[in-house]
């Protein structure tokens, strides 16, 4: 379930990043803020069951790759072979992180603290 949360966080990230660029009134900015809140909610949920480094690397990498692909295909940004190669390397890295991080690898738990005395 942790990787599902990461997917949704990255998917929603597309909307708030585009909102940062294109929002020009209160309603659009409100939608951008709501998308940002949902994105980080999903990240928090994913970090509860997966290592936070793997979650953050996958979230930022997949979101960056998705935004770049949208820029090239829908928003008219110029595409070059090198840009495509670097985006492909991001995608390969994201897949590598996911393949080498299992859901059974839980984040470190907090160490117990002693009550009323010195630790």
DRENVO-90914 format. One record per atom (N, C-alpha, C): residue in one letter; x, y, z; residue number from 1. Coordinates in steps of 0.05 Angstrom, whole numbers. Layout:
! residues N
<node kero="A" u="X" v="Y" w="Z" dotor="NUM"/>
...
END
This chain:
! residues 119
<node kero="X" u="16" v="-24" w="0" dotor="1"/>
<node kero="X" u="0" v="0" w="0" dotor="1"/>
<node kero="X" u="17" v="25" w="0" dotor="1"/>
<node kero="X" u="42" v="23" w="11" dotor="2"/>
<node kero="X" u="59" v="47" w="12" dotor="2"/>
<node kero="X" u="65" v="58" w="-15" dotor="2"/>
<node kero="X" u="71" v="41" w="-35" dotor="3"/>
<node kero="X" u="78" v="51" w="-62" dotor="3"/>
<node kero="X" u="53" v="63" w="-75" dotor="3"/>
<node kero="X" u="30" v="54" w="-68" dotor="4"/>
<node kero="X" u="5" v="66" w="-79" dotor="4"/>
<node kero="X" u="3" v="95" w="-69" dotor="4"/>
<node kero="X" u="10" v="100" w="-44" dotor="5"/>
<node kero="X" u="9" v="127" w="-34" dotor="5"/>
<node kero="X" u="30" v="144" w="-48" dotor="5"/>
<node kero="X" u="53" v="133" w="-54" dotor="6"/>
<node kero="X" u="74" v="148" w="-68" dotor="6"/>
<node kero="X" u="64" v="155" w="-96" dotor="6"/>
<node kero="X" u="51" v="136" w="-110" dotor="7"/>
<node kero="X" u="40" v="141" w="-137" dotor="7"/>
<node kero="X" u="20" v="164" w="-136" dotor="7"/>
<node kero="X" u="1" v="164" w="-117" dotor="8"/>
<node kero="X" u="-19" v="185" w="-115" dotor="8"/>
<node kero="X" u="-6" v="212" w="-108" dotor="8"/>
<node kero="X" u="14" v="211" w="-91" dotor="9"/>
<node kero="X" u="28" v="236" w="-84" dotor="9"/>
<node kero="X" u="41" v="248" w="-109" dotor="9"/>
<node kero="X" u="54" v="232" w="-125" dotor="10"/>
<node kero="X" u="68" v="242" w="-149" dotor="10"/>
<node kero="X" u="47" v="250" w="-170" dotor="10"/>
<node kero="X" u="25" v="236" w="-172" dotor="11"/>
<node kero="X" u="4" v="243" w="-191" dotor="11"/>
<node kero="X" u="-8" v="271" w="-184" dotor="11"/>
<node kero="X" u="-14" v="275" w="-158" dotor="12"/>
<node kero="X" u="-25" v="300" w="-149" dotor="12"/>
<node kero="X" u="-4" v="323" w="-152" dotor="12"/>
<node kero="X" u="21" v="315" w="-149" dotor="13"/>
<node kero="X" u="43" v="335" w="-152" dotor="13"/>
<node kero="X" u="42" v="349" w="-179" dotor="13"/>
<node kero="X" u="35" v="334" w="-199" dotor="14"/>
<node kero="X" u="33" v="345" w="-226" dotor="14"/>
<node kero="X" u="14" v="370" w="-226" dotor="14"/>
<node kero="X" u="-8" v="367" w="-212" dotor="15"/>
<node kero="X" u="-28" v="388" w="-212" dotor="15"/>
<node kero="X" u="-19" v="413" w="-196" dotor="15"/>
<node kero="X" u="-6" v="408" w="-173" dotor="16"/>
<node kero="X" u="2" v="432" w="-158" dotor="16"/>
<node kero="X" u="26" v="445" w="-171" dotor="16"/>
<node kero="X" u="44" v="430" w="-184" dotor="17"/>
<node kero="X" u="66" v="443" w="-198" dotor="17"/>
<node kero="X" u="56" v="460" w="-221" dotor="17"/>
<node kero="X" u="38" v="448" w="-237" dotor="18"/>
<node kero="X" u="26" v="464" w="-259" dotor="18"/>
<node kero="X" u="11" v="488" w="-248" dotor="18"/>
<node kero="X" u="-2" v="484" w="-225" dotor="19"/>
<node kero="X" u="-16" v="506" w="-212" dotor="19"/>
<node kero="X" u="2" v="529" w="-204" dotor="19"/>
<node kero="X" u="27" v="522" w="-195" dotor="20"/>
<node kero="X" u="46" v="543" w="-189" dotor="20"/>
<node kero="X" u="53" v="560" w="-213" dotor="20"/>
<node kero="X" u="52" v="548" w="-236" dotor="21"/>
<node kero="X" u="59" v="563" w="-261" dotor="21"/>
<node kero="X" u="36" v="578" w="-272" dotor="21"/>
<node kero="X" u="12" v="566" w="-271" dotor="22"/>
<node kero="X" u="-11" v="577" w="-286" dotor="22"/>
<node kero="X" u="-33" v="590" w="-269" dotor="22"/>
<node kero="X" u="-32" v="588" w="-243" dotor="23"/>
<node kero="X" u="-53" v="600" w="-226" dotor="23"/>
<node kero="X" u="-51" v="631" w="-229" dotor="23"/>
<node kero="X" u="-75" v="643" w="-233" dotor="24"/>
<node kero="X" u="-75" v="672" w="-235" dotor="24"/>
<node kero="X" u="-99" v="684" w="-221" dotor="24"/>
<node kero="X" u="-114" v="668" w="-205" dotor="25"/>
<node kero="X" u="-136" v="679" w="-189" dotor="25"/>
<node kero="X" u="-138" v="663" w="-164" dotor="25"/>
<node kero="X" u="-155" v="672" w="-146" dotor="26"/>
<node kero="X" u="-158" v="660" w="-120" dotor="26"/>
<node kero="X" u="-167" v="631" w="-122" dotor="26"/>
<node kero="X" u="-186" v="625" w="-140" dotor="27"/>
<node kero="X" u="-196" v="597" w="-142" dotor="27"/>
<node kero="X" u="-174" v="578" w="-152" dotor="27"/>
<node kero="X" u="-159" v="587" w="-171" dotor="28"/>
<node kero="X" u="-137" v="570" w="-181" dotor="28"/>
<node kero="X" u="-116" v="566" w="-159" dotor="28"/>
<node kero="X" u="-109" v="587" w="-145" dotor="29"/>
<node kero="X" u="-90" v="584" w="-123" dotor="29"/>
<node kero="X" u="-100" v="566" w="-101" dotor="29"/>
<node kero="X" u="-126" v="568" w="-96" dotor="30"/>
<node kero="X" u="-138" v="551" w="-76" dotor="30"/>
<node kero="X" u="-136" v="521" w="-84" dotor="30"/>
<node kero="X" u="-141" v="516" w="-109" dotor="31"/>
<node kero="X" u="-138" v="489" w="-119" dotor="31"/>
<node kero="X" u="-110" v="479" w="-117" dotor="31"/>
<node kero="X" u="-91" v="497" w="-123" dotor="32"/>
<node kero="X" u="-63" v="490" w="-121" dotor="32"/>
<node kero="X" u="-55" v="482" w="-92" dotor="32"/>
<node kero="X" u="-65" v="498" w="-73" dotor="33"/>
<node kero="X" u="-59" v="493" w="-45" dotor="33"/>
<node kero="X" u="-72" v="466" w="-36" dotor="33"/>
<node kero="X" u="-96" v="461" w="-45" dotor="34"/>
<node kero="X" u="-110" v="436" w="-38" dotor="34"/>
<node kero="X" u="-94" v="412" w="-49" dotor="34"/>
<node kero="X" u="-85" v="415" w="-74" dotor="35"/>
<node kero="X" u="-69" v="393" w="-86" dotor="35"/>
<node kero="X" u="-43" v="389" w="-71" dotor="35"/>
<node kero="X" u="-31" v="410" w="-63" dotor="36"/>
<node kero="X" u="-6" v="408" w="-47" dotor="36"/>
<node kero="X" u="-11" v="394" w="-21" dotor="36"/>
<node kero="X" u="-32" v="400" w="-8" dotor="37"/>
<node kero="X" u="-39" v="387" w="18" dotor="37"/>
<node kero="X" u="-44" v="357" w="14" dotor="37"/>
<node kero="X" u="-59" v="350" w="-7" dotor="38"/>
<node kero="X" u="-64" v="322" w="-13" dotor="38"/>
<node kero="X" u="-38" v="307" w="-19" dotor="38"/>
<node kero="X" u="-21" v="320" w="-35" dotor="39"/>
<node kero="X" u="4" v="307" w="-43" dotor="39"/>
<node kero="X" u="21" v="301" w="-18" dotor="39"/>
<node kero="X" u="23" v="319" w="0" dotor="40"/>
<node kero="X" u="39" v="314" w="24" dotor="40"/>
<node kero="X" u="25" v="296" w="44" dotor="40"/>
<node kero="X" u="-1" v="295" w="43" dotor="41"/>
<node kero="X" u="-16" v="275" w="59" dotor="41"/>
<node kero="X" u="-8" v="247" w="50" dotor="41"/>
<node kero="X" u="-8" v="243" w="24" dotor="42"/>
<node kero="X" u="0" v="217" w="13" dotor="42"/>
<node kero="X" u="29" v="210" w="20" dotor="42"/>
<node kero="X" u="46" v="230" w="19" dotor="43"/>
<node kero="X" u="74" v="225" w="27" dotor="43"/>
<node kero="X" u="77" v="217" w="56" dotor="43"/>
<node kero="X" u="62" v="230" w="73" dotor="44"/>
<node kero="X" u="62" v="223" w="102" dotor="44"/>
<node kero="X" u="53" v="195" w="106" dotor="44"/>
<node kero="X" u="31" v="187" w="92" dotor="45"/>
<node kero="X" u="21" v="160" w="94" dotor="45"/>
<node kero="X" u="41" v="140" w="84" dotor="45"/>
<node kero="X" u="55" v="146" w="62" dotor="46"/>
<node kero="X" u="75" v="127" w="51" dotor="46"/>
<node kero="X" u="98" v="124" w="70" dotor="46"/>
<node kero="X" u="107" v="146" w="83" dotor="47"/>
<node kero="X" u="130" v="145" w="101" dotor="47"/>
<node kero="X" u="123" v="128" w="126" dotor="47"/>
<node kero="X" u="98" v="124" w="132" dotor="48"/>
<node kero="X" u="91" v="107" w="155" dotor="48"/>
<node kero="X" u="97" v="78" w="150" dotor="48"/>
<node kero="X" u="99" v="70" w="124" dotor="49"/>
<node kero="X" u="104" v="41" w="119" dotor="49"/>
<node kero="X" u="129" v="36" w="102" dotor="49"/>
<node kero="X" u="141" v="57" w="91" dotor="50"/>
<node kero="X" u="165" v="54" w="75" dotor="50"/>
<node kero="X" u="187" v="72" w="85" dotor="50"/>
<node kero="X" u="212" v="67" w="79" dotor="51"/>
<node kero="X" u="233" v="85" w="87" dotor="51"/>
<node kero="X" u="230" v="112" w="74" dotor="51"/>
<node kero="X" u="233" v="133" w="89" dotor="52"/>
<node kero="X" u="228" v="160" w="79" dotor="52"/>
<node kero="X" u="246" v="168" w="56" dotor="52"/>
<node kero="X" u="271" v="159" w="56" dotor="53"/>
<node kero="X" u="289" v="165" w="34" dotor="53"/>
<node kero="X" u="280" v="154" w="8" dotor="53"/>
<node kero="X" u="270" v="129" w="8" dotor="54"/>
<node kero="X" u="260" v="116" w="-16" dotor="54"/>
<node kero="X" u="234" v="130" w="-25" dotor="54"/>
<node kero="X" u="217" v="137" w="-6" dotor="55"/>
<node kero="X" u="192" v="151" w="-13" dotor="55"/>
<node kero="X" u="198" v="178" w="-26" dotor="55"/>
<node kero="X" u="216" v="193" w="-14" dotor="56"/>
<node kero="X" u="221" v="220" w="-24" dotor="56"/>
<node kero="X" u="235" v="219" w="-51" dotor="56"/>
<node kero="X" u="254" v="200" w="-54" dotor="57"/>
<node kero="X" u="268" v="198" w="-80" dotor="57"/>
<node kero="X" u="249" v="190" w="-102" dotor="57"/>
<node kero="X" u="231" v="171" w="-96" dotor="58"/>
<node kero="X" u="212" v="163" w="-116" dotor="58"/>
<node kero="X" u="192" v="185" w="-122" dotor="58"/>
<node kero="X" u="182" v="198" w="-102" dotor="59"/>
<node kero="X" u="163" v="220" w="-105" dotor="59"/>
<node kero="X" u="174" v="242" w="-122" dotor="59"/>
<node kero="X" u="198" v="252" w="-115" dotor="60"/>
<node kero="X" u="209" v="275" w="-130" dotor="60"/>
<node kero="X" u="218" v="266" w="-158" dotor="60"/>
<node kero="X" u="229" v="243" w="-161" dotor="61"/>
<node kero="X" u="238" v="234" w="-187" dotor="61"/>
<node kero="X" u="215" v="229" w="-206" dotor="61"/>
<node kero="X" u="195" v="215" w="-197" dotor="62"/>
<node kero="X" u="172" v="209" w="-215" dotor="62"/>
<node kero="X" u="156" v="235" w="-221" dotor="62"/>
<node kero="X" u="154" v="252" w="-202" dotor="63"/>
<node kero="X" u="140" v="277" w="-207" dotor="63"/>
<node kero="X" u="155" v="295" w="-227" dotor="63"/>
<node kero="X" u="181" v="296" w="-223" dotor="64"/>
<node kero="X" u="198" v="312" w="-242" dotor="64"/>
<node kero="X" u="197" v="301" w="-270" dotor="64"/>
<node kero="X" u="198" v="275" w="-273" dotor="65"/>
<node kero="X" u="197" v="263" w="-299" dotor="65"/>
<node kero="X" u="170" v="268" w="-312" dotor="65"/>
<node kero="X" u="148" v="265" w="-296" dotor="66"/>
<node kero="X" u="121" v="269" w="-307" dotor="66"/>
<node kero="X" u="117" v="298" w="-316" dotor="66"/>
<node kero="X" u="126" v="317" w="-300" dotor="67"/>
<node kero="X" u="124" v="345" w="-308" dotor="67"/>
<node kero="X" u="139" v="351" w="-333" dotor="67"/>
<node kero="X" u="164" v="340" w="-335" dotor="68"/>
<node kero="X" u="180" v="345" w="-359" dotor="68"/>
<node kero="X" u="166" v="333" w="-384" dotor="68"/>
<node kero="X" u="155" v="309" w="-382" dotor="69"/>
<node kero="X" u="142" v="297" w="-404" dotor="69"/>
<node kero="X" u="117" v="313" w="-412" dotor="69"/>
<node kero="X" u="103" v="323" w="-393" dotor="70"/>
<node kero="X" u="79" v="340" w="-399" dotor="70"/>
<node kero="X" u="88" v="366" w="-412" dotor="70"/>
<node kero="X" u="111" v="378" w="-403" dotor="71"/>
<node kero="X" u="121" v="402" w="-415" dotor="71"/>
<node kero="X" u="127" v="397" w="-445" dotor="71"/>
<node kero="X" u="140" v="374" w="-451" dotor="72"/>
<node kero="X" u="147" v="368" w="-479" dotor="72"/>
<node kero="X" u="123" v="362" w="-496" dotor="72"/>
<node kero="X" u="105" v="346" w="-486" dotor="73"/>
<node kero="X" u="83" v="336" w="-503" dotor="73"/>
<node kero="X" u="59" v="355" w="-504" dotor="73"/>
<node kero="X" u="54" v="370" w="-483" dotor="74"/>
<node kero="X" u="29" v="386" w="-483" dotor="74"/>
<node kero="X" u="34" v="416" w="-482" dotor="74"/>
<node kero="X" u="57" v="425" w="-471" dotor="75"/>
<node kero="X" u="61" v="453" w="-467" dotor="75"/>
<node kero="X" u="81" v="466" w="-485" dotor="75"/>
<node kero="X" u="91" v="451" w="-505" dotor="76"/>
<node kero="X" u="108" v="463" w="-525" dotor="76"/>
<node kero="X" u="137" v="469" w="-517" dotor="76"/>
<node kero="X" u="147" v="457" w="-496" dotor="77"/>
<node kero="X" u="175" v="460" w="-489" dotor="77"/>
<node kero="X" u="192" v="445" w="-509" dotor="77"/>
<node kero="X" u="216" v="456" w="-516" dotor="78"/>
<node kero="X" u="233" v="442" w="-535" dotor="78"/>
<node kero="X" u="244" v="416" w="-523" dotor="78"/>
<node kero="X" u="245" v="396" w="-540" dotor="79"/>
<node kero="X" u="255" v="370" w="-532" dotor="79"/>
<node kero="X" u="281" v="364" w="-546" dotor="79"/>
<node kero="X" u="301" v="355" w="-531" dotor="80"/>
<node kero="X" u="326" v="347" w="-543" dotor="80"/>
<node kero="X" u="332" v="318" w="-535" dotor="80"/>
<node kero="X" u="350" v="306" w="-549" dotor="81"/>
<node kero="X" u="358" v="278" w="-543" dotor="81"/>
<node kero="X" u="370" v="277" w="-515" dotor="81"/>
<node kero="X" u="386" v="296" w="-507" dotor="82"/>
<node kero="X" u="399" v="296" w="-481" dotor="82"/>
<node kero="X" u="378" v="298" w="-459" dotor="82"/>
<node kero="X" u="358" v="316" w="-463" dotor="83"/>
<node kero="X" u="337" v="318" w="-443" dotor="83"/>
<node kero="X" u="322" v="292" w="-440" dotor="83"/>
<node kero="X" u="316" v="279" w="-462" dotor="84"/>
<node kero="X" u="302" v="253" w="-461" dotor="84"/>
<node kero="X" u="319" v="232" w="-447" dotor="84"/>
<node kero="X" u="345" v="232" w="-452" dotor="85"/>
<node kero="X" u="363" v="213" w="-439" dotor="85"/>
<node kero="X" u="364" v="217" w="-409" dotor="85"/>
<node kero="X" u="365" v="242" w="-401" dotor="86"/>
<node kero="X" u="365" v="248" w="-372" dotor="86"/>
<node kero="X" u="339" v="241" w="-358" dotor="86"/>
<node kero="X" u="317" v="246" w="-372" dotor="87"/>
<node kero="X" u="291" v="239" w="-361" dotor="87"/>
<node kero="X" u="289" v="208" w="-358" dotor="87"/>
<node kero="X" u="299" v="194" w="-379" dotor="88"/>
<node kero="X" u="299" v="165" w="-378" dotor="88"/>
<node kero="X" u="316" v="155" w="-354" dotor="88"/>
<node kero="X" u="338" v="169" w="-349" dotor="89"/>
<node kero="X" u="355" v="160" w="-326" dotor="89"/>
<node kero="X" u="340" v="165" w="-299" dotor="89"/>
<node kero="X" u="324" v="186" w="-298" dotor="90"/>
<node kero="X" u="308" v="190" w="-273" dotor="90"/>
<node kero="X" u="288" v="168" w="-270" dotor="90"/>
<node kero="X" u="274" v="160" w="-292" dotor="91"/>
<node kero="X" u="254" v="139" w="-291" dotor="91"/>
<node kero="X" u="268" v="112" w="-283" dotor="91"/>
<node kero="X" u="291" v="107" w="-294" dotor="92"/>
<node kero="X" u="305" v="82" w="-287" dotor="92"/>
<node kero="X" u="313" v="82" w="-258" dotor="92"/>
<node kero="X" u="321" v="105" w="-248" dotor="93"/>
<node kero="X" u="328" v="108" w="-220" dotor="93"/>
<node kero="X" u="304" v="103" w="-201" dotor="93"/>
<node kero="X" u="281" v="114" w="-209" dotor="94"/>
<node kero="X" u="257" v="111" w="-193" dotor="94"/>
<node kero="X" u="249" v="82" w="-192" dotor="94"/>
<node kero="X" u="249" v="68" w="-215" dotor="95"/>
<node kero="X" u="243" v="40" w="-216" dotor="95"/>
<node kero="X" u="263" v="24" w="-199" dotor="95"/>
<node kero="X" u="288" v="31" w="-201" dotor="96"/>
<node kero="X" u="309" v="18" w="-185" dotor="96"/>
<node kero="X" u="304" v="20" w="-155" dotor="96"/>
<node kero="X" u="297" v="44" w="-146" dotor="97"/>
<node kero="X" u="291" v="48" w="-118" dotor="97"/>
<node kero="X" u="267" v="31" w="-110" dotor="97"/>
<node kero="X" u="246" v="30" w="-126" dotor="98"/>
<node kero="X" u="223" v="15" w="-119" dotor="98"/>
<node kero="X" u="229" v="-15" w="-119" dotor="98"/>
<node kero="X" u="245" v="-25" w="-137" dotor="99"/>
<node kero="X" u="252" v="-53" w="-138" dotor="99"/>
<node kero="X" u="269" v="-62" w="-115" dotor="99"/>
<node kero="X" u="285" v="-44" w="-104" dotor="100"/>
<node kero="X" u="304" v="-51" w="-83" dotor="100"/>
<node kero="X" u="294" v="-43" w="-55" dotor="100"/>
<node kero="X" u="270" v="-32" w="-54" dotor="101"/>
<node kero="X" u="258" v="-25" w="-28" dotor="101"/>
<node kero="X" u="232" v="-40" w="-25" dotor="101"/>
<node kero="X" u="231" v="-59" w="-7" dotor="102"/>
<node kero="X" u="207" v="-74" w="-2" dotor="102"/>
<node kero="X" u="189" v="-61" w="18" dotor="102"/>
<node kero="X" u="164" v="-68" w="18" dotor="103"/>
<node kero="X" u="145" v="-58" w="38" dotor="103"/>
<node kero="X" u="151" v="-69" w="65" dotor="103"/>
<node kero="X" u="167" v="-91" w="67" dotor="104"/>
<node kero="X" u="174" v="-102" w="93" dotor="104"/>
<node kero="X" u="196" v="-86" w="106" dotor="104"/>
<node kero="X" u="208" v="-67" w="92" dotor="105"/>
<node kero="X" u="229" v="-50" w="104" dotor="105"/>
<node kero="X" u="215" v="-26" w="116" dotor="105"/>
<node kero="X" u="210" v="-28" w="141" dotor="106"/>
<node kero="X" u="195" v="-7" w="155" dotor="106"/>
<node kero="X" u="215" v="14" w="165" dotor="106"/>
<node kero="X" u="206" v="39" w="169" dotor="107"/>
<node kero="X" u="224" v="59" w="180" dotor="107"/>
<node kero="X" u="231" v="53" w="208" dotor="107"/>
<node kero="X" u="253" v="64" w="217" dotor="108"/>
<node kero="X" u="262" v="60" w="245" dotor="108"/>
<node kero="X" u="241" v="69" w="265" dotor="108"/>
<node kero="X" u="237" v="53" w="285" dotor="109"/>
<node kero="X" u="219" v="61" w="306" dotor="109"/>
<node kero="X" u="233" v="78" w="327" dotor="109"/>
<node kero="X" u="219" v="94" w="341" dotor="110"/>
<node kero="X" u="231" v="111" w="362" dotor="110"/>
<node kero="X" u="240" v="94" w="385" dotor="110"/>
<node kero="X" u="263" v="101" w="395" dotor="111"/>
<node kero="X" u="274" v="87" w="418" dotor="111"/>
<node kero="X" u="257" v="93" w="443" dotor="111"/>
<node kero="X" u="254" v="73" w="460" dotor="112"/>
<node kero="X" u="238" v="78" w="484" dotor="112"/>
<node kero="X" u="254" v="97" w="502" dotor="112"/>
<node kero="X" u="239" v="114" w="516" dotor="113"/>
<node kero="X" u="251" v="133" w="535" dotor="113"/>
<node kero="X" u="243" v="125" w="563" dotor="113"/>
<node kero="X" u="261" v="131" w="581" dotor="114"/>
<node kero="X" u="255" v="125" w="609" dotor="114"/>
<node kero="X" u="238" v="148" w="621" dotor="114"/>
<node kero="X" u="220" v="141" w="638" dotor="115"/>
<node kero="X" u="203" v="162" w="650" dotor="115"/>
<node kero="X" u="214" v="170" w="678" dotor="115"/>
<node kero="X" u="216" v="195" w="681" dotor="116"/>
<node kero="X" u="223" v="206" w="707" dotor="116"/>
<node kero="X" u="253" v="204" w="715" dotor="116"/>
<node kero="X" u="269" v="193" w="699" dotor="117"/>
<node kero="X" u="297" v="190" w="705" dotor="117"/>
<node kero="X" u="315" v="198" w="682" dotor="117"/>
<node kero="X" u="340" v="195" w="686" dotor="118"/>
<node kero="X" u="359" v="201" w="665" dotor="118"/>
<node kero="X" u="360" v="178" w="645" dotor="118"/>
<node kero="X" u="366" v="185" w="621" dotor="119"/>
<node kero="X" u="368" v="163" w="601" dotor="119"/>
<node kero="X" u="397" v="153" w="600" dotor="119"/>
END
